[in-house]
Amino acid sequence: MRILKHPVLNFNRGKEIEFVFNGQKMIGYEGETIAAALHASSIKILGYSPYKHRPRGFYCAIGNCAACNMIVNGEPNVRTCVTELKEGDVVETQVGKGEII
């Protein structure tokens, strides 16, 4: 689900790029965030809470809440709602607080 036309906002979609999410090839667009690309591909669960392991999805979408923390290219605790998608990114679901490498 992507917004293709909006009465007020303009969306300048970049070129189509590939990335990997939990071992599966996915398609996104230059200029969109990782979380937006996942959401558009029907991925609604972005992580799990630290203690009760409850699913987390989009919440604030401005990088304040950490509900979208994921492992990106081996780095844990990346806030995917404000991190731009790059060609070849490897994105993994993070359970809990993530391990410091």
Secondary structure, DSSP 8 states (H G I E B T S, - for coil): ------SS-------EEEEEETTEEEEEETTSBHHHHHHHTT----EE-TTT--EE--SSSSSSS-TTEEEETTEEEEETTSSB--TT-EEEEEETT----
